[in-house]
């Protein structure tokens, strides 16, 4: 047989694209359209309905950046269309192939009820099936003219990322607003051809099935009347029916499809626009559920549900009905799909608590899995926290973006730092916006790493980010692929069903231990430093407010615990932990608003804490310690040292403190407190840090070396730092001044000022306090660089086989060598309050109060010794998507802690991030809780969320070993219960009260929640 593949394939493609597809709508009549441009921010339907509209013609430009234009569309269904399927078809002037980053619209009935959205790949609105001839149609369409921020593919910066800089020129040209008859036979023919063509081209050329489909398509084209596509469509489909009816192979892979619409809670649009995106997509989803009984939609992010509940009650009611029918599946159980590395441990717990509670309260559904398809790596603390929240499975997809190494599993057990395992799946289709194309189905099978062990994988399908979610075309593809030879079998089902089947068939799936490190987007640990600082400080302020509010509730008559305010503030912080806000990868508008929100949160929390402390009564000046560790420390306000005090963990003490045994001595550029001796060189770096206790030099080279690197990644500017950044740099070694600014016996300080680059300045106050080996670098940067990253290096004289970085409820060890490609790919990593490097018998830590990114490397010196260098990433200057990212003033502190064990480091990390509070208070109540025993660390103290007055305490083992201790309370204790994160008793866990305390025994990094009832 002659090879006629090219002729046939080109014949089919042209007939499909130029004849069949245009014939899907058999007849059209235009709407009469009027328009009204809403001034400023979006308005309510009621305001829009009362506005004055003017005539609007097709092919007219409309829509300034971030604007809202309301269109009134009126029409009449022609009498001759009676009994046919009639739809409105609206094309706002959609451009490109990205359905979620441009114009969108929500169609309302005249009474204000949202009907359905209009999106680039979902342009229809059903009117009637069958239609009533002569029916009057009256719509109000709210159209958002959102700009395409990334249209230039990272080649140009754009001012479009903020309404303050975007201008007012129209972005779109309206193309179409018609009433149209859907020719259902042609519609189905279109899908038949798409599915068969795509299946055919992804089958191997030697496969008989490929040639069978090819010649069936050729025969089908013979049956097509090019002058009467509608009239011949049924005959064409009849020719194709036999090849569509052939069943899949018995061993075919199964793809479990679930409808999905990944909507970033903010990214290339502000939060206010996400509120509208959710309403538009959710309108589409509930409309599709009415049309397809077998449709199931999985939707995460309780925050987005709450927005719809509060702003779109009609859509909310439709969601509730779809949940009852089993077609809508709440998943994820988190307040938002948060970043997977940067939120603190308690914050991740609250993400799960608030998310799961929302779904239980509003739908009676307890979600069973963590749904995080799109975050930039995942902390090894997740398995334990997920299980403690009652979850059975974990899903992500992002690790398929790895730059260097292909992750070896798609279905596996993920083991966290404490030993907890959770069943985990990565969809091998490598997308969370699947559409069941031939290429995707081929990839899912080809990619799947568990062949021979498992036989199924998950595919979330639908257009995300405001693209409208799943479509009827995707559902029709799924139906055709349910049992089709040459393709995997597609079944639409709930994710819980998929995970149950996958686990049942593959209970001994392989195990991955430790973090899921994404070998990409490493700059998200550093970009938009003020956003990250706002998060870190909000987390610690929330801890402080809860502790002192609990103290006041227990000891101050008349004080009322601020449940509602704390709940609201927590949810604000949780929202801003979304995986494009906290990582710093959003537009300028998002980060401008985030900084304002963090300032508001700080003010409210400061007021709540002050109110709680004041409730204890006026009296002597006292020092309050929110840290879980006892502290002997110099307390200060601003640059003034007040006293050296000893304050118990979670407690307070009088300000009048004890004299330190070894005051600070300042001589020239040398600070000495009897514990460490710090020498500042003429160039402002540290020339020596002598640990007087150990009798050894800490540094192996210049300490606190500031290095400015060129930083232009290959692609994702705000997201990425590529390895070549390290090849070009300038060391900042020419200070404008080095001066002693404090010779106080309690606090010695030397200030170093530098100017560099494009008018940037950095002022650092190097501080040593009495009684502490910790050296602080209090830093203020006026930053005006572009495409640069600033790092601070501490080369220490220790031979460290690994570094330890704090993560949520523990720490993780990473090798300092680069023996393999996996280790070499970790050239920039994340950590929370500290990084520790050490050799047997001696360690050094670098602490911080607001940064996350760092790198650790080592070199062997000529003398045979090893220098291990820890470098903090302080600030970046990407220009896309925010051209002014990180510009301006930054204030933060980082520290060097010589001679530190892990236990010392944990304690000092808390101390740096939880400064001592000075306030007047008459009462000196016992700390709400205290712990006898090393390693048992208190992370949160609060009242139970149910308003019972019970005290909830979250503990964890912080050193990486076994820990035993006794938890004691500052109030009469009647009983104690071990609970899950949602404060529900765990039946197989017990807590015995004896001698007024609770005995606690923890495995390494175990998290334990106790519910304590007052006596």
N, C-alpha and C positions, 0 to 999 in steps of 0.2 A: 504494500500500500504506500502511495506517495505521502510524504510529510506535508500536510496542509495546515499545520497548527497556526502558523502566523496569519494566513488568510482568514481562517475561521475566527480566531481570537479578535482580529481587528474588525471583522464584520460584525461580530456580536457587540463589541464595545461601541462602535459607531451607532448601530441601531438602538442600542440601549440608551446611550447618552443623548442622541439627537432626535429620536422618535418616541421611544417608550416613556422615558422620564417626563418630557414635556406634556405627555398626554394623560398624566395622572389626574389632572384637573380637566374635566371635560368641557366646562362652560364657566364663564365668569361675568360678573357685573361689578362695577366699582362702587365703593362706599362714597357717600358725601362726607368730606372730612373738614373739620374745623380744629383750630389749635389755640392753646393758651400757654404761654411760657410762665411757669411759676417763678416768682422772684426769690432769690436766695435758696434756703434749704427746702426740702420737700414739705408739702402741705397735706392736710387731711383730705379725704375724699369729699367731705362736706364743703370745704373751702373751694376745692377744684370744681365741684358741681355748680357752685354759685358764681363762678367767674364768667367774664365776658369773652366769648370765643370769636375768632375771625376765620374766614374761609382759608383753606390750606390745600394746595395742589401737589400732586405727585411730582417727583424730581426736584423738590424744593429742599435746600439745605435747612437743617434744624439742629438744635442741641448744642449749646456751649458746653465746655468741659465741666463735668459734675453737675450739669443742670438737669431740670425736670420739666418736660413738656407734656402737657395733657392734650390728648386728641379726642374729640367727639366724633364718633363714626356712626352714621345712620344709613340704613339701607332697607330694601324690601326684597324678600325671596320671590323671584318670578313665579307666577302661577304654574307655568309649565314644568317647574322643578319639583312639584309635589311628588312625594314618595321616594325621592332620591336623597342621597346623603349629602348634606350641604354644610360647608365650613366657611369661616372667615379665614382669609390668608393675608398675613400682614408681614411685610418686609420693611423694616425701619431703615434699611440701607446698610445691612450687615456686611462686614468686610472680613477678609482673611478666613482662616480655618480654626480660630480659637473661639469656641462658643461662649466662654465665660469671662471675657475681658473686653467687653465692648457694650454696645447698646442692648438694653433689655426693656421689657414692658410687662405690665400687669393689666389685664383686661377686666373691667368691672361692668356688671349690669347697671342699669340706670338707678336701681335702688341702693347701690353701693356694695353689693356682694361681689367679692373677687371671684372670677370665673376660671381663668387660666392665664398662664404667662405666654409671652411671645419671645422666642430666643432664636439665634441664628439657625439652629438645626431642629427647631420645633416651632414652626411659624403658623400653625393652624389653631383655630379655636372651634370646637364642634358646636353646631347650631341645632341640627335636628337629624335624626336617622330613624325613620324617613322624615323629610321636611314637609311642612305645611305651606303650600303655595300662598303667597301674599302676606306672609308673616313679617311684621315690622321688627327691625333690629336696631337697637340703640345701645351703643357701648361708650364708656369713658375709659380711655387707655392712658395709664400713667407710664410714660416712657423716660427712662434714665439714659442720659448721654454720657456714659462713662468712657474716659479715654483709654486707648490701648497703650499702656505704659511701656511694654517691652516690644513694640512693633519694629524697632530698629535692631532687634537681635543683639543687644548689648554693645552696639557700635556707637551710640550717641546718648549723651545725657539728656534729660528732658525736664522741663519745669512743670509737667502735667501732674506730678504727684502731690500737688497741694492746690486747693481752690484759690489760695492766696496768690499763686504765681502762674496759674494755668491759662489765663486770658479768657476771652469770650467768643472767639471765632467758632462758628458751627462746625461740628465734627462729622456729621452724617448727612446723607441725602436720601430722603424718603422714597422708596421704590414702588411700594405696592400696598393697597388696602382694598381687597376684593371680597365679595361673596363668590363662592365657587362650589361646583359640584365635584365631589370626589368620585372618580370612576374606580370602584372597588376592584373590578377585575384587572384593570391596568395596574393599580396599586400593588396587588398581589403578584402580578407578573413581574413587576419591577423587583420585588424582593426575591422571587424565585431565581431570576437571572443573577442578581447580586450574589446570592449564596452559592449558586453553582459555579459561577465564574471564579469567585475567590477560592472556593474549595479546589477547583481544577488547577489553578496556577500554583497552588502550594503542595500539590501532590508531585511526587517524583516522576520524571519523564518516562521511566520504565514501568510505571504502574498502569495496569490495564484500566483501572477506574478513571484515570485522567483522560484517557482517549475515549472511553465510553461517554463521559460527560461532554467532551469536545464535540463529538459527532451528533449527540442529542441536541446540543445548542445549534449546530449547523442546520439540522432538520427543523428545529423550532423557528429559525429565521426564515426558512422556506415557507412556513405557515403564517408568517406575519405579513399582513397587508399594510404596506407603508402609507397607503392613502386612507386606511381605516383601522388604526391601531386598536381603538376601542372595540370595534366589531370583530376583530380577529384575535383579541387577547385570550379568549377562552380556548380557542383552538391551539394557540401557542402553548398555553399552560398544559393542555392535554398531552402534547408531545413531550413535555418535560416531566410529567407526572411519574412515569416509570423510574427515572433516575433519582427523583426525589423520594421515591417510596422504598428504595433499597435500604435495608436496616444496617446499622453499624456492626462492626465486627464484635464478636462476643468478648474479646479482650480489650476493647476500646477504652481509653481513658475517660473518666467521667469528670466533667466540669460542672461544679455546683454554682450556678449563677444567682446573684442576689442584686436587686436594684440598689443603686447607690447614687449619691450626688455629693461628692466631697466639696464642701463649701468652707473655704478659709474664713475664719471669723473676722479677719482683717488681713489684707495683704497689699494688693495693688489697688485697693479701694479702702475707704475708712469704715469704721464700725457701723456708722449710720447707713451705709450702703449695704452692708451685710444683712442688716435687719430687713431690707427690702428684697435682697436676693433670696433669703430663706422663704419669704412669703410667695415669691414668684415660683420657685422650684417646688415648694410643697403643694402649691395649687396644681401644678402639672402632675405631681405624683398622685394626688388623690383623684384627679380626673382620669389618669391612666388606670388606677385601681378599679374604677367603675367600669372600664371597658374590658379589662382582662382579669378574669377571676383567678388565674394562676399566677398573677403578679405578686411579688413580695419585695418590699423595700426596706433596706436596713439604714437606719439613721442614727447618728451619734450626736454628742454635744448638747447637753441639757440646756445650756445657755441659749442656743438658737431656738429650741422649743419655747423657752420662756419669752423670748422676743415675739414670737408668733402669737403666743397666748395673750400677751399684753397689747399687741398692736393690730392683730388680725383675727378677731374672735371667730369669724366664719371659717377661716382656714383651720384654726385650732379645733373647731368642732368636727371638721371633716377628718382631721388627723385622728382624733379620739375614736371616731367611728371605724376608720381603717384599722386601728390597733385592735379593736374588738373583733373585727372580721378576720384577723390574722394576716392581713396583707401589709401591715406596717410593723416593722420590728425595731423598737428602740434597742440600740447596741452601745457598747463602749463603756457606759456607766461612769463617764467623766464629765465634769462641768464644761470643759472644752477639750479638744484634741491638743493637749499641751505639748510643749517641747519635751523631748525625752531625756534631756540631760540637765538642764539648768534649774528647774524648780527644786526647792528644798524638799527634804523628806516629808515634813509635815504638810507641805503644800501638795505633794502628790497624794498623800492620804486624804486631804480635804477635796482634791479633785474627784477622787473616787467616792468619798462620802456624799458630797453634794450632788454629784451626778446620779448615783444610784438611788438616793432618796427621792430625787425629783421624779424618776420613772416609777418608783414604787408608789409615791403619793398620787400621781396624776393618771397613771395607767394600770396600776396594780401589777406591774411587771418588774421583776428583779432581773436585771441584765446579768449574763453569765460570762461575758468576755470583755477584754480590753481591746478596743478597736482604734488603732493608731497607724493608719496606712502611710501617713506622710509626715514624719518627724525626722530629725537629723541625727539619728543614732538613739540608743536606748540604754538607760542606766541598768546596771546589774542588780539594783535594788527592786526592780519591777516585779519579778516573780513572787517575792514574798508579799509585797504590798497588794498585788493583784489578788493573791489567794486570801489574804486577810480581809479583803473586801468582799469575799464570796465569789470570786471569779474562777472559771475552769479553763479558760483559753485566752490566748493572746494572738492578735493579728497585726502584721505590718507588711509593707511592701517595699519601703524605701531602700532597704539594704541592697536591692538589685541595682542601685545607682553606683555601687562601689567603683572607684576609679582604677583600682589596681587588682584586687583579688575577688574572685567570684565566690560568694558565700556557698558552702558545700551542701546546704540542706534547704528543703522547702517545707517539710513537715518534721518536727523534732520536739524534743523536750528541752526547754530552756531552764538552766539552773542558775539561780542567783547567788549572791555573796554569802547567804546564810545556809545554803543547801536546798532551799525550796525550789521545786520544779513546776513549770506550767507548760501545758501542751500548746505548741506554737506553730503557726503556719504563715509562710510567705507565698502568696499567689504566684505561680510560675508564669502566668500571663504577663507579669511585669507591668501591670497598670491597675489603678483603681478606678479607671474611666473606660472600662471595656465596652465594646459594641458587638462582640461576637463576629468579628471579621475573620476571613479565612487566615489572614496572617496571624492574628491573635490566637486562634485555635491551634494553628500549627506550632506557634511559639510555646503555648502552654504545655503541649505534649513533649516537644523537643527539649524544653528547659527542665522539666520536672526531674529532680534529682533522686527521688525516692522510688523510681521504677524497680519492681521486684519486691518492694515492701508495701507500698501504698498504690492505690489505683485512682485517686481522686484529688482534685484541687478546687480552690475557690476562685471565682471571678466576679468582683464587684462591677456592675455595668451601669452606665449612664454618664451623662455629661455633667461635669462638676463646676464649681466656682461661679454659679449663676448661669451655667449653660442650659439649665432646665431639667437636669436629671435624666432618668430613663425615658425612652421614646417608644412609640408603638412600633417603629421600624426595628428597634432592637428586640422587642418582644417577639416580633414576627420571625426574626432571625433565630431566636432561641427555639421557637416552635419547630422550625424547619430542621434545626440541628439536634433535636431531641433524640433522633435515632436514624442517622444518615451515614451510609457507608463512606469511609474515607475520612470521617471527622470524629473527634471525640464526642461523646454523648453529653448533651446539655440538659440539666435539670434545674429549674428555678426553685430554690428552697431557702429556708431560714438558716442563717449562719450557725445557730445552735445545732441544727440537724446535721449540717456538714461536719462540724467538729465532732459530734457524737459518732458519726459513721467513720470518720478518719481515724479517730482514736481507737475505735473497736477493731478496725482491720489492721492497725499498726501500733499496738500498745508498747512494743519495744523499739519505738523510733529512736534514732540516735540522740545524743545529748550534746548540747552546746553550753559550755560553762563560761560565765562572766558577761561582760558588757557586749552589746551589739553595736560595735563601732562602725559608723558610716565613714567610708574612705572618700569623703567629699564634704563640702559645706562646713569645713572646719573653722571658718572665720565667724560662724554664728556664735561662737563662744565669746566674741569680742565686739562685733559691730554694734553700733548705737549704745555706747557705754552708759549714757544716762538712763536709758530704759532698763538696762541690767541692774544698775545701781538702785533705781527705784524699786525694782522687784526685791533685791536682797534686803534692802532696808525695810520695806513693807513687811516681808516675812518676819523679821526680827521684832519690828514694832508690834505686829499682831501677837507674837509670843508674849511680849512684855505686857500688852494690854490685857490679855487673857489671864496671865498669872496674877497681876495685881487686882484685877476685877474679881477673881476668885477669892483672893485674900480678903478683900473688902466685904464680899458677900458672906464670908464665914465669920468675920470678926467685927464688922461695922453695922450696928443696928440701923435699920432704915435704908441701907444701901440696896439698890436693885441692879442685879447683873444685867448688862446691856446686850441681851441675846440678839435682838433684831439688828442693832447697829453692827455688832461683830459679824453676824451672818452676811450682811450687805457688804461690809468692807472686805471680808474674805472673798466673796464672789467677784468683787471688782478686781482684786489681785489675781484670782484664778483666771478670769477672762484675759488679762494681759499676759498670762503665761502661754497663750496660744502660740503655736509653733511658727508663726511668722511675725509675731509682735516681739516677744521676749528675745528671740534670736537676732533681731535687728534687721530683718529682711523685708520690711514693709516700706511703703512710700512715706514721704515727709509728713503728710497729714496725720498718719497713724501715730508716728512717734512724737509729733508735737502734742497730740491729744494725750498720749500715754504719759508724757512728762507732767502735764497738767493734772491728770488723774492721780498720779503718785504723790504730787504735792498736796492734793486735797485729802488723800488717804492719810498721809503723814500728819496733817493738821488735825484730822478727826481722831486718829489714834493717840496723838499726844494729849489731846483734850480728855479722852477716855481714861488714859493712864493717870493723868494728873488728878482727875476726879476721883479715881479709885484710891489713890494714895492720900488725897485730902480727906476722904471719908474715914480714914483711920484716926483722924483728929489732929488738931493743930498742936504744935509743941516744939520740941528740939529739932534741929536740923539733923537729918539722917541720910545715910547712903543706902541705896537699894540696888541689890544684885540680882538680875534676872537670869544669870548664868546658872547652869546646873552644877557648878563647881565652887567650892570655897575660894575666896580671893584675898590675897594680901597684896595691896596695890596702891599706887599713888592715884588719888582721885583729883580731877582737874575740871575746870570750866574754861573753855577756850585755851589760851596760852598760859593760864594761871594754875599752878599746882596748889591744891588746897590742903591736903593732908595725906599721910600714909595710913591706910585703914585696913582692917581685917573684917570681911563681911562673909557670912555663911551663904551657901548656895540657896537660891530662891528666897533669900531673906534680906534683912537690913541690919544696920549698925549705926551708932552715933558717928557724926562726922569727925569729932575730936579723936584723932587716931594715935597710934603708937609711933615712936621714932624708929626709923629703919636702922638696922645694924650698920649698913654701909651706905652712906650718902653718896651722891654723885659728885665727882670732882672733874672740873673742866680746866684743861691746860693747853693753850694753843688750839690746835684742831683735834684734840684728844678728849674723849669722854670715857670715864672710868667709874664704875660703881662697885668695884670689888668682886663682881661676878664676871663681867666682861670688860675688855678695854678696846675701844673703837677709835681708830685713827683715820681721819679724813685727809686725803691727799690734796695737793694744790689744784688738781683738775676736778675736784669735787666727788670723785669716786672714793670707795673705801680701800685704803691701802693695807689695812690690817684689822682683823677682828680676832682678838686673843681671848679664848675661853680660859679665864683664870682658875676656874674650878677643875678643869681637866688638864690645864697646862699645855694647850695645843692651839696652834694657829688654825682658824676656821677656813680662811680663804685660800684658794689655789691660784688666784689672779685678782684683777681689779673687781671689787664688789660694787653692786648697784651701778653697773655699767649700762648706760642708756644708749640704745642703738636704734637708729632710724633706718628702716628698710624700705626700698621700693616695693610696692605691693600692687601689682596688676595681674590678677588671676586670668586664666584663659577664657573664662566665660562668666560665671555668676558672681558679679563684683561684691555685693554685700554678703554673699554666702561663703565664698571660697577664699582660701589662702593656699596657693600652689607652691610646691617645693622650691621653685626657683626664686622665691622672694629672698631666700637666704644668701643669694649670690651677690647682691648689690646693697650696700649699706653705708651709713656714716655713723661713727661713734661720736657721741656728744662729749667732748673732752676739753671744751674751752668755756668755763663758766664766766659769767659777768661778775659774780661775787661769791665769796665763801666767807661767812661771818658767824661768830658766836652770838646767839640771840638769847641764851639763858644759861646762867651759872647757878641756878637754884639747887640747893642740896637734894631736893626731891626730883628735880628734872633738869637735865642738861640738854642743850639743843644747839645745833649748828645748821645754818640755812645756806643752801646752795641755789643760785639762780643762773639760768641759762637761757640764751636766745638762739634760735636756729631756724632753718628752713625759710618758709614764706611768712616771716613775722610771728612765729610761734614763740612762746616763752614757757618755761617750766620752773617752778619754785618748789624746792623740797626742804622740809625741816627734818633733819635727822635727830631723833629724840631718844635719849636713854633715861629711864626712870630708876629711882632708888628701889632696890629689892627685886629687880626683874632683869633677866638676861635678854629680854626682847628689845630689839632695836626697830623703832618705827620710822617710816619714811612718809611723812605727811605731805601730800603732793597736791599742787594746783597747777593745771596746765591750761594755758590759753592757746588753743589748737587751731591752726589755719593751714594745715597741709592737705594735699590731695594725693590719693593713691599711694599712701604711706602707712606703715604700721610701726609703732614705737614699742620696744621691748626693754625690760629691765632684767639684767643678768646677775646671778649670784653663783660664781664658780666656787664650789666648796671642796675642801681637801678630804673627801671621803671616797672610798671605792664602793659604790652602790650598785648592786646587781639589778636593782629595780627601784622605781620610785613608787611612793604611795600617795594617792590623791584622795581627798575626802569626796565622797558621793553621799547620796541620801542614806541616812542611818548606817554609816560605816565608811569604809574606804576600799579602794581597788589598787592592786599592784600591777605595774606595767614594766616590762624589761627596759633597761637603759641601753641595751645593745640593739643592733639591727641585723641579726643573723638571717632573718627570713623576710620575705616581701610583706608579710603581715605586720611585722614590727617596724619595718622601714616606712610603711604607710601611716604609722601613728606619729608623724612628725609634728603634729599639733593636737593637743588633747585637752579635755575639760576636767576641771576639778572645782570644788566649792571653796571652803574657807582656807584650805591649806594644801601644801605639797610637802612631803617628807622624803628625804634621802638619807641613807645611813649605811654603816658597816657594823659588824658585831661590836657592841659596846659604845657606839657613838653615832648620833644622828643630828641633822640640821633640818629645820623647817622654814619654808617661806609661806607667810600668811597674807591674807588680803581681806578687805571689807567690801569688795564690789566687783572684782573681775573673775573670769572663769577660764579663759584660754591660757595655756602655757606649753612649754616644751622642755624636755629634759634630755641632755646628751652627756657624753663623757669622753675625755681624752686622756691619754697616758703621757705624762710629762717626761722630760729627759732624765729626771732623777729617778724614774721608775714609779713614781707615785701616780695616782689617778685623781683627776679633777672631774667632779660631776657638776654640771652646770644646770641650774634651774632658771628658766627665763619666764617672766610673766608678760603676757600681752596686755599692754595698758590701753591703747587707743588706736583705732584705724581711721581711714579716710576714704571709704569707697564712694563712688559717685552715682551708682545705679543700684536700686531705683530712686534713691534720695541723693540729689547732687550736693546737698549740704550736710550729709551725714557726719555726726560727731563734731562739727565745727563749733567753736566757742569754748566755754569754760568747763573744766572738769575738776572735781575735788574728791580725793580718795586717799586711803592709807594702805600701805602694805608693810610687811615686817619681816625681819630675819630673826629666827630663834635658834641660837647655837645650843649645842649640848642637849637636844630635845629627844625624848622618847616619844612614841606614838601617843601615850597618855598625856604627856606634857603638851603635845601639839594640839590634841583635841581640846583641852582646857583653854589654851591660849587662843584657839580659833573662836571659841565662844566669847572669850573676854574682849577680843578686838571688835567683834561684831555686836556686842551687847555692852556698850559703855555703862559704867556705874551712873546711877541717877541720884541727884541730890535734891532733897525736898524736905519741907517741914512736916513732921508727923509726930503726934504724941504717943501713939501706940507702937509697941514693939512686939507684934504677934510672932509666934513661932512660925517658921516657914510652913507653908501648906503641906509640903512633902520634903523629906530629906532621905538620903540613902546611905546606909552603912555598907561599905563594900566597894572595891574598885571595879571599874568597867561597866557598872550599871548606871546609865546616863539618862536623865530626865529630859525628854524632848518637848513635852507639852503638858500644861496643867490648865484645866478649864472646868466649867460646870457642864454636866450632861446636857445634850441638846434637847432632851424631852422636857426640860424645865423641872425635873424632880428635885433638884438641889444636890444630887449626887456629884461627886468630884471624879472627873476622868483624868487619868494620868497615863501618858504614853512614854514608855521606857525603851531603851535599846542597849545592846552590848556594843561598845564603841571601840574596843581595842583589837578585835579580831580573835579573841580567845574565850574560854569559858569564864563566866562571871557568876558569883553568888553574893547576895546581900540581903539586907532587910530594909524595906520601905517603911518609913515612919511618918506619921501625920501630925500636923499641928492642931488637930481637932480630934475629939473623941471618935474612934472608929468602931462601927458596929459590924460591918461585913465588907468583903471584897469579892469581886467577880472578875474573871478574865473574859474579855469581850473581843469581838471582831472590830474592825475600824468603824463600823456603824453603831458601836456601843451596844451590840446585842450579845447576850451571854454565849460563850462557847461551851457546849455541854461536856466535851472531853477534856476541858482545862479547868483546874481548880486553883483557888487562892485561899490559903488558910490564914486567919488572923490569930496571932499569938503574941502575948505581951505587948499589945498595942501596935503591932507592926505586921507586915506581910513579908514572908520569906520569898525571895526571888532567886530563881536559877535560870540563867540564859545561856544558850549556845552562841557561838560566834555570830555577831551581827543580828541576833534575833530581836525582833520588835515585839513588844508586849504592851497591850492596852488593859489597864485595870480600872474598874468602876468601883469607887469607894463610897460607902453609905455612912453618913454621920450617925454617931450614937446619941 
